[in-house]
Amino acid sequence: MERRSHENRPSDDALAEALRRVGGGDFSFKFEDTSGVLARMFNTMVDGLKERDRIRDTFGRYMTRQVSDAILRGDVKLGGERRIATMLIAEVREYDGLAETREPERLVEIVNRYLEASVQCVMANDGTIDKFDHGGRGITVIFGSPVKDEHHAAKAVACGVQLRDRMRGFERAEPAIHMDIGIATGPIIAGNIGATGRMEYTALGPAALRAERLKDEARKTDAGLLVSPPTAEAAGQGFKFRRVSDLAYLVDG
């Protein structure tokens, strides 16, 4: 029995080659003869590494590598965690008109163009994309969760300013696109929310609700970008804020 187990063991050269390929990121390699314990264990390890990379790639579309790595290490509670964070919600004013007047293919092209610009601003400031809202109408972003970041408010405002500046180019394009942005800091519950078999990482709480209202106010007043008083206070001295009401500050510049 021992002799048979030894015979089914991959040779040292074969094992060294397998480790070299997998170590280089080639997860397509597997031992075809799985009658031996070592070959089966090796193939199981490769499957795990492949799944880890698939998860990292999926997370990487919505958050920075730092955040996705923290999740994979188990440093982040995905079941729900209360914390102070900053929410950014942005929405395109003209979306309804575009959806009604453009062919679906053209609408997808336009939406992808401004969402690509949005994602670049988010990733540059360590934000986590909560969702693309209502078929691409806008974007919801979390700063300071799932990985804690004491500079979440400043990074959210920096993202909002960059996004506003990027959108000015779209305002002069055809079709013209204007984006309204609301940013709010406060308590949230962030984690996996949903039903069994269908969960998504998202955030709920006063900060999310306030960001939504500020976005709507920015649209009504043509302000473009409004932030809550707690956000303006927490963001620090790197920005120039102008108070427009008891509940909103305009970011100049």
N, C-alpha and C positions, 0 to 999 in steps of 0.2 A: 504493500500500500504506500509506504514511504517512497519507494523507487518510482512508482507511477506519478506521484505528486512532483518529484524532482524532474521527471521527463517532460511534464507539461509546463514547467517553468520557462519563461522566455530566456533566451541566452543573454549573457551579460552585454554583448554587442547590440542585440535588438533592444534591450531595455535602455541602454545608454542613448541609442538613436531616438527612441520614443521620448525620453526625457528631454533631449535636446530640442526636438520639434515642438513639444508642448511648452517647454520653457521659452521658446521663441514666439509663442502665441498661436501655434498651429493646433487647434483643437479638433481638427478633422481626423487626426490619427487615432486608431484604435487597434488593439490586437484582435485578429479574427478568431483565433483559437482561444476560447474562453473557458476551456475545461480546467485550467489551473486557477488557483485562488489568486495568485499575484496578478495575472492578466485581468481577471474580473475586477479586482480592486483598482487596478490602474484605469480601466475603462470607466468605472464609476467615478473616479477622481476627475477624469477628463469631462464627463458629463456635468459634474458640479462646477468646474471652472467655466465651461461653456455657458451654463445658466447664469453664473455670476456676471460674466461679461455681457450677456443679453440684458440682464437687469440694469447693469451700469449704463449700457447704451440707451436703454429706455429712460432712465432717470436723467441722463445727460442731455436729453432733448428739452428738459424742463427746469433743470437746476445746474449749478456749477459742479465741477468734479469734486470739490471739497465737500459739498453737501452729500452727493451720491456716495462718496467713499465713507462718510460718517454713518450713513444709513446701512451700508453693507457691513460695516464693522459692528453694528448693533449699538452704536452710541446714541441713537435717536429713538424715542418712543413714538411708534406710529399709531398706537391705539388711542391717542388723544392726550394732550398736555396743555395746561393753562400757562400762558406767559404774556408778557408785554411785547408787542411787535408792531410793525407798521405795515399797513395795507395800501396798495396802489391799485386803483381801478380806472381804466381808460376806455373810452368808447368813441367810435367814429360817428359824427353827426349825420353824415349823408348815407349811412348804411341802408336804411329803408328805401330811399330813392334809388340807390344803386341796385339793390336786389330786385326792384320792380321794373327797372328799365334796361338792365344789362342781361345778355345771355349768360346762362350759368357758367360756361367756360370762362368768359371774360370776368365775371364776378369773382371766381376763384383766383384768377390771375391778380386782380386788384387787391383782394384780401391778403393773399400770400405776400404781396409786396410790402404792405404796411405792417403786417405781423412780423415779417422778417426783420424789419427795422426795429420793431418793438422788442423782439427777443434779444437782439444785439445789445440794446440799452440795458435790459434786465440782467443779462449775463455779465456785462461789464461792471455791474454794481452788486453782484452776489445775491440777486433776488431769486426767489423760487416761483415759477409759474404755477399758480393755482389752477387756472383754466383759461381757455379761449372762449369767450362768452357768446352764446347765441349764434353759432355758425360763423364766427369770425367778426362779429360786431365790435368786439373789444377784447381786453385782456385783464385778468385779475392776478396780482402779484403779491407775494408775502416777503417781507424783509424781517430777518431775525427768527425765522423758523423754517424748517425743523432744526437747524443748527443755530444756537444762540449767537448773537452779534450785538455788542453794545453800541455799535454805530448804525443800527438798523434805520433810524429816522433820517440821518444824514445821507445814507446810501439811497434811501427811497426818494428823497428830494432831488438828489443828483440824477437819479434815473429819470424822474419826472421832467427835470429841466432838459436833459439830453433828448428825451423823447419829444418834448415840445419843439425843440430846435430842429430835430430831424423831420418832424411833421410840417414845418414851414416850407420845406421843399415840396411836399405833397400838395400843399395849399395852392402852389403855383402851377401844378401839373394838370393834366386832363385825364380823368375827371378830378376836380378839386376835392381834397379830403381834409377835413378838420378833425382833430382829436381833442376831446375834453378829458381832463385828468383830475381825479380827486385822491388825496393822500391823507391818511389818518393814523394816529398812534394810540394804542390802548390795549386793553385785555382781549385776548382771543383764546379759543380752544382750537388747537391745530392737531390734526391726525386723520386716520382712516375713518371716513364717515360713509354710511350707505347701508345696503342690505347684504345678507349673506350671499357670497358669490359675485357681488358687484359693489366694490368699494373704491373710493378715490381719496387721495390726500387733499384736504381742503381746510379752510379756516372759517370759524363762525365766531360772532361776538360783536361788541359795540364798535370796534375799530373798522370792521368790514362794513357795517351799516353806515357809519359816518363817512367812510370813503365813497360809498355809493351816493350818498346825499350831496357830498361836495362835488362829485363829478357832475351830477345833475345841475347844481348851482352854477358850476363853471360854464355849462352849456347855456343856461338862461341868461347869464350876464356877459357872455362872450369873453370870460376871463381866461379860458384855456387851461389854467392850472391853479388849483386852490388846495391849501393844506389846512389841517386843523391846528388850533393853538398848541396842543401838546406836541405836535410834530414840529412846529416852528421853534418851540422852546428846546426840544431835545436835539434838533439838527445842529444847533450851535451857531457860531459866528461866520461860517463860511458862505452864508447866503443872505440876500437882502430881501426881507419880508415887509409887506405893507398890509396893515390890517384893513379889511374891507367890511367886516362885521364882527359881532361877538364870537362867531363860530368859524370864521374863515380868514385866512391870510393869503394874499397874492404873492407869488414869488416873482420879483422883478428880474429883468435881464433878458 
